[in-house]
Amino acid sequence: MKYYLIAGEASGDLHASNLMKEIKKLDFEAKFRFWGGDLMQAQGGQLVKHYKQLAFMGFVEVVQNIGTILGNIKFCKEDISNFHPDCVIFIDYPGFNLRLCKFVKNLGIKTYYYISPQLWAWKSGRVKLIKKYVDHMYVILPFEKDFYAKYNYKVDFVGHPLLDALKHIPKINNQQFRSENRLSNKPIIALLPGSRKQEIKKILPLMLSIKKEFSDYEFVIAGAPSFNLDFYNHLINSDIKIITNQTYQLLQLSEGALVTSGTATLETALLKVPQVVCYKGSKISYFIAKRLIKHIKYISLVNLIMDKEIVKELIQNELTPFNLKKELLKILEAKHRSNLILQYDQLQNKLGESGASKRTAYLIYETLMNNQ
């Protein structure tokens, strides 16, 4: 069968690639065409556009690039029509994907959504669109099933795919990793400033502003795969190390982390690293978001899933050097660390068992076979 997948970010590329891997185990003649990244490309098929060309963050940034976005949507519609797959699998990326599901459904093509848009945070009215034009939704957060049930829309909770991704990470050799990346023997503070250009430019300088206060530690930047070292070098004024494509390895050796909100907060928690969550957007984007998102208490997935503050969130005006220093000192304390690790264990239990990619692939393949 023919599968068309659309992922617009690095995390979507990871989860979609694992889904493709599992689909191939069920459908030996599977043909893939997709929007995504290097990990999806490694599974075979045809890459239409790389996610590096697609990532725009915040209301202002979207408006500034609206012509490009609309052009991509038009091109995607034409490409789906020409390929005419048996199904289209949308991977998160709602600003783009939700503009396509009606078009795809009207072509008579099966529509699947893997990793729900965060409609529980804002724009819950879009559930009506999903009910009408998405045949099956596969959610990865435990509370999302109850959210959709309120709208009489049945979804499948498949577990979180990060559990699969992290399950197969090999234990690394401390000294070898430090030697290969020219790191000192000081304990490490990992900096995860995000995967989008706008957020990195705002947040990374703030993270680095407290480096001198922690001279006994080595600050190391986990570089996003979509940017080269020159991009980071323009933002830093020291010999701080930048390590790309080894974020999980870096976190395994880190005593603490400063993490931009997003999937990275959950990855850091599942690797049992104490963290401070950081977020700062443009003033206009933040003002609009605050007006729209009124009933959500937290921005990090860790706190949202646990429904209480497990990790400290420093948002917008609270993200200052003073507050960063204070909160980083806290998570480096032994007592605070041990308590946080216990909370992380509870978080992992809430996410269910591993095997999300396998379960989702089976459910998709089963429904396609039943409709032949």
Wavefront OBJ file of the C-alpha trace (Angstrom):
o trace
v 0.000 0.000 0.000
v 0.975 3.627 -0.433
v 1.496 5.844 2.605
v 1.894 9.629 2.651
v 3.265 11.085 5.910
v 3.633 14.727 6.954
v 5.988 15.681 9.806
v 7.222 19.248 10.174
v 9.716 19.113 13.036
v 12.680 17.113 14.329
v 10.552 15.259 16.911
v 8.001 14.384 14.226
v 10.798 13.041 12.030
v 11.902 10.754 14.888
v 8.444 9.398 15.696
v 7.365 9.079 12.065
v 10.542 7.158 11.200
v 9.821 4.638 13.953
v 6.229 4.337 12.729
v 7.447 3.687 9.172
v 9.821 1.033 10.488
v 6.915 -0.787 12.156
v 4.613 -0.430 9.136
v 7.241 -2.134 6.950
v 7.135 -5.151 9.266
v 3.417 -5.535 8.514
v 3.269 -4.364 4.908
v 6.207 -5.755 2.936
v 5.191 -3.755 -0.142
v 4.757 -0.431 1.654
v 5.607 2.637 -0.435
v 6.284 5.890 1.391
v 6.209 9.508 0.285
v 6.676 12.099 3.002
v 7.504 15.510 4.389
v 10.028 15.006 7.182
v 13.739 14.562 7.741
v 16.814 12.399 7.621
v 15.462 9.703 9.953
v 12.385 9.160 7.789
v 14.550 9.156 4.682
v 16.667 6.392 6.199
v 13.545 4.189 6.233
v 13.188 4.495 2.463
v 10.679 6.191 0.197
v 10.624 9.677 -1.296
v 11.278 12.847 0.701
v 9.200 15.726 -0.666
v 10.413 18.527 1.635
v 12.704 18.582 4.638
v 11.353 19.941 7.931
v 14.243 22.433 7.994
v 12.314 24.355 5.339
v 9.087 24.337 7.328
v 9.680 25.381 10.960
v 8.180 28.756 11.895
v 7.509 29.599 15.557
v 5.049 32.078 17.085
v 2.248 34.215 15.709
v 4.486 36.979 14.395
v 6.863 34.585 12.648
v 3.964 32.729 11.012
v 2.469 35.974 9.696
v 5.842 37.047 8.325
v 6.155 33.756 6.423
v 2.506 33.237 5.497
v 3.240 33.317 1.753
v 5.733 30.466 2.071
v 3.382 28.451 4.280
v 0.400 28.823 1.925
v 2.618 27.936 -1.018
v 3.740 24.765 0.757
v 0.134 23.793 1.506
v -0.859 24.267 -2.136
v 2.108 22.215 -3.301
v 1.354 19.485 -0.760
v -2.247 19.183 -1.979
v -1.047 18.783 -5.559
v 1.561 16.225 -4.512
v -0.979 14.127 -2.583
v -3.367 14.223 -5.543
v -0.642 13.037 -7.911
v 0.614 10.286 -5.580
v -2.921 9.280 -4.508
v -1.925 7.185 -1.477
v -4.096 4.691 0.386
v -3.792 6.919 3.440
v -2.271 10.138 4.730
v -0.717 10.061 8.198
v -0.462 13.464 9.869
v 2.259 13.705 12.538
v 1.507 16.556 14.988
v 2.389 19.873 13.165
v -1.220 21.172 13.387
v -0.815 24.596 11.770
v -0.012 22.813 8.526
v -1.720 19.445 8.838
v -5.141 20.651 9.931
v -5.316 22.720 6.764
v -5.014 19.540 4.723
v -7.248 16.934 6.358
v -10.504 18.174 4.718
v -8.867 18.197 1.295
v -7.475 14.676 1.767
v -10.761 13.286 3.098
v -12.650 14.744 0.134
v -10.314 12.847 -2.195
v -11.605 9.634 -0.624
v -8.256 8.897 1.050
v -8.102 7.509 4.588
v -6.865 10.037 7.139
v -4.918 9.188 10.295
v -3.474 11.529 12.916
v -0.583 10.330 15.060
v 0.342 12.610 17.988
v -2.584 14.888 18.596
v -2.419 18.659 18.238
v -2.559 20.283 21.678
v -6.203 21.256 21.325
v -6.660 20.806 25.064
v -4.461 23.896 25.484
v -6.152 26.139 22.945
v -8.349 26.105 19.836
v -10.493 23.266 21.187
v -13.028 24.231 18.521
v -10.832 22.423 16.043
v -12.081 19.126 17.485
v -15.126 19.532 15.215
v -12.839 19.614 12.197
v -10.958 16.536 13.380
v -14.170 14.600 14.073
v -15.342 15.330 10.549
v -12.174 14.801 8.551
v -9.828 12.530 10.549
v -10.787 8.851 10.444
v -8.603 7.781 13.366
v -6.613 9.662 16.001
v -3.756 8.050 17.945
v -2.855 10.017 21.089
v 0.311 9.745 23.171
v -0.606 11.548 26.405
v -2.844 9.762 28.911
v -5.214 12.694 29.541
v -5.920 13.232 25.819
v -8.298 10.269 25.605
v -10.569 11.840 28.234
v -10.307 15.215 26.500
v -11.633 13.849 23.212
v -14.269 11.757 24.999
v -15.885 15.026 26.140
v -16.558 15.699 22.457
v -17.794 12.141 21.753
v -14.763 11.371 19.618
v -13.141 8.008 20.217
v -9.356 7.968 20.027
v -6.712 5.345 20.746
v -4.130 5.988 23.475
v -1.029 4.189 22.209
v 1.557 5.269 24.791
v 4.375 7.745 24.285
v 6.841 7.016 21.445
v 9.687 8.537 23.448
v 9.647 5.408 25.595
v 10.591 3.471 22.459
v 13.249 5.948 21.381
v 14.900 6.011 24.802
v 14.639 2.275 25.381
v 17.382 1.496 22.871
v 19.918 4.140 23.866
v 23.198 2.395 24.680
v 25.005 3.292 27.885
v 27.939 5.486 26.999
v 31.506 5.511 28.193
v 32.020 8.690 30.203
v 35.681 9.253 29.416
v 35.354 8.254 25.780
v 32.473 10.674 25.219
v 34.364 13.501 26.928
v 37.502 12.764 24.923
v 35.705 12.582 21.566
v 33.942 15.890 22.237
v 36.935 17.597 23.908
v 35.123 18.095 27.207
v 36.771 18.639 30.572
v 36.242 16.407 33.600
v 33.970 18.952 35.264
v 30.330 17.947 35.906
v 28.125 18.947 32.969
v 25.176 21.327 32.717
v 23.363 20.632 29.444
v 21.748 23.524 27.581
v 18.828 22.597 25.326
v 17.781 25.941 23.818
v 15.241 24.544 21.360
v 15.050 23.567 17.716
v 13.745 26.775 16.138
v 15.887 29.711 15.168
v 13.738 32.359 16.878
v 13.619 30.611 20.255
v 17.330 29.773 20.255
v 18.245 33.403 19.579
v 16.147 34.567 22.536
v 16.825 31.829 25.062
v 20.418 30.648 24.567
v 22.063 33.991 25.530
v 20.044 33.994 28.755
v 21.118 30.442 29.557
v 24.737 31.389 28.973
v 24.463 34.546 31.102
v 24.938 32.523 34.309
v 27.867 30.427 33.100
v 30.430 32.447 35.107
v 28.443 31.799 38.300
v 29.000 28.041 37.877
v 32.722 27.853 37.180
v 32.920 24.353 38.704
v 30.650 23.036 35.938
v 31.015 22.795 32.171
v 28.095 24.206 30.185
v 27.518 22.251 26.944
v 25.017 23.162 24.223
v 22.934 20.405 22.653
v 22.794 21.675 19.080
v 19.653 21.138 16.987
v 20.345 19.001 13.894
v 18.772 21.642 11.647
v 21.507 24.248 12.330
v 25.242 24.273 11.694
v 27.852 25.391 14.196
v 28.185 28.838 12.618
v 24.640 29.676 13.691
v 25.490 28.965 17.345
v 28.916 30.588 17.199
v 27.285 33.922 16.372
v 25.326 33.727 19.634
v 28.106 32.809 22.058
v 31.163 34.698 23.262
v 33.194 31.890 24.775
v 34.724 28.546 23.971
v 31.626 26.675 25.110
v 31.236 23.289 23.429
v 28.395 22.536 21.031
v 27.447 18.902 20.508
v 25.018 17.959 17.731
v 23.063 14.735 17.193
v 24.100 13.408 20.615
v 21.553 15.011 22.941
v 20.591 11.773 24.681
v 24.239 10.862 25.229
v 24.950 14.328 26.613
v 22.001 14.146 29.001
v 23.149 10.780 30.330
v 26.278 12.487 31.659
v 24.660 15.731 32.851
v 24.122 16.799 36.443
v 21.417 19.237 35.421
v 19.868 20.889 32.370
v 18.321 24.157 31.239
v 15.633 23.174 28.750
v 13.409 25.134 26.401
v 9.802 23.982 26.745
v 8.664 21.274 24.370
v 9.356 17.588 23.866
v 12.858 18.100 25.269
v 11.428 18.597 28.776
v 9.942 15.118 28.657
v 13.097 13.585 27.160
v 15.168 15.145 29.938
v 12.791 13.835 32.597
v 12.750 10.293 31.193
v 16.560 10.318 31.252
v 16.293 11.300 34.929
v 18.123 14.639 34.654
v 17.037 17.504 36.963
v 15.977 20.479 34.855
v 14.764 24.065 34.777
v 12.273 24.761 31.994
v 12.800 27.986 30.049
v 10.603 29.839 27.587
v 10.670 33.308 26.077
v 8.942 34.375 22.882
v 8.390 37.703 21.157
v 6.251 40.108 23.202
v 3.454 40.083 20.626
v 3.395 36.277 20.289
v 3.395 35.837 24.052
v 0.609 38.414 24.519
v -1.589 36.664 21.947
v -0.847 33.206 23.388
v -1.665 34.356 26.920
v -5.011 35.704 25.742
v -5.857 32.446 23.983
v -4.508 29.930 26.508
v -6.313 30.656 29.746
v -7.020 27.324 31.399
v -3.618 25.627 31.102
v -1.493 25.940 34.241
v 1.810 24.717 32.797
v 3.804 24.766 29.571
v 6.097 21.767 30.108
v 4.892 18.278 29.266
v 6.304 17.025 32.565
v 4.019 19.248 34.648
v 1.038 18.862 32.313
v 1.111 15.073 32.523
v 1.599 15.058 36.300
v -0.937 17.899 36.725
v 1.305 19.624 39.249
v 4.604 21.492 39.280
v 7.382 18.914 39.199
v 9.932 21.053 37.374
v 10.301 24.820 37.696
v 9.077 26.821 34.713
v 10.614 30.228 34.013
v 8.386 31.890 31.427
v 8.811 35.190 29.605
v 9.618 37.940 32.162
v 10.485 35.321 34.816
v 13.299 34.038 32.624
v 16.065 36.220 34.070
v 19.704 35.498 34.988
v 18.830 35.892 38.687
v 16.022 33.334 38.555
v 18.020 30.952 36.374
v 20.890 30.960 38.845
v 18.574 30.421 41.818
v 16.692 27.510 40.229
v 19.804 25.837 38.837
v 21.398 25.908 42.287
v 18.275 24.202 43.663
v 18.283 21.284 41.251
v 21.970 20.659 41.913
v 21.266 20.074 45.618
v 21.285 16.371 46.540
v 17.971 16.424 48.441
v 16.112 18.221 45.669
v 17.619 15.907 43.049
v 16.554 12.689 44.777
v 12.989 13.933 45.220
v 12.810 14.976 41.586
v 13.998 11.575 40.368
v 11.182 9.903 42.345
v 8.679 12.200 40.626
v 10.205 11.336 37.247
v 9.624 7.638 37.991
v 5.930 8.359 38.608
v 5.795 10.300 35.347
v 7.178 7.344 33.416
v 4.567 5.039 34.939
v 1.801 7.423 33.841
v 2.985 7.267 30.236
v 2.237 3.545 30.053
v 4.253 0.846 28.347
v 6.625 1.221 25.425
v 5.546 0.105 21.950
v 3.615 3.169 20.733
v 5.000 2.939 17.197
v 4.211 -0.760 16.946
v 0.658 -0.335 18.267
v -0.064 2.587 15.952
v 1.319 0.792 12.903
v -0.859 -2.235 13.649
v -4.010 -0.148 14.108
v -3.401 1.754 10.864
v -2.633 -1.378 8.862
v -5.628 -3.227 10.328
v -8.095 -0.504 9.335
v -6.614 -0.254 5.840
v -6.934 -4.003 5.328
v -10.510 -3.998 6.609
v -11.444 -1.294 4.125
v -10.032 -3.011 1.048
l 1 2 3 4 5 6 7 8 9 10 11 12 13 14 15 16 17 18 19 20 21 22 23 24 25 26 27 28 29 30 31 32 33 34 35 36 37 38 39 40 41 42 43 44 45 46 47 48 49 50 51 52 53 54 55 56 57 58 59 60 61 62 63 64 65 66 67 68 69 70 71 72 73 74 75 76 77 78 79 80 81 82 83 84 85 86 87 88 89 90 91 92 93 94 95 96 97 98 99 100 101 102 103 104 105 106 107 108 109 110 111 112 113 114 115 116 117 118 119 120 121 122 123 124 125 126 127 128 129 130 131 132 133 134 135 136 137 138 139 140 141 142 143 144 145 146 147 148 149 150 151 152 153 154 155 156 157 158 159 160 161 162 163 164 165 166 167 168 169 170 171 172 173 174 175 176 177 178 179 180 181 182 183 184 185 186 187 188 189 190 191 192 193 194 195 196 197 198 199 200 201 202 203 204 205 206 207 208 209 210 211 212 213 214 215 216 217 218 219 220 221 222 223 224 225 226 227 228 229 230 231 232 233 234 235 236 237 238 239 240 241 242 243 244 245 246 247 248 249 250 251 252 253 254 255 256 257 258 259 260 261 262 263 264 265 266 267 268 269 270 271 272 273 274 275 276 277 278 279 280 281 282 283 284 285 286 287 288 289 290 291 292 293 294 295 296 297 298 299 300 301 302 303 304 305 306 307 308 309 310 311 312 313 314 315 316 317 318 319 320 321 322 323 324 325 326 327 328 329 330 331 332 333 334 335 336 337 338 339 340 341 342 343 344 345 346 347 348 349 350 351 352 353 354 355 356 357 358 359 360 361 362 363 364 365 366 367 368 369 370 371 372
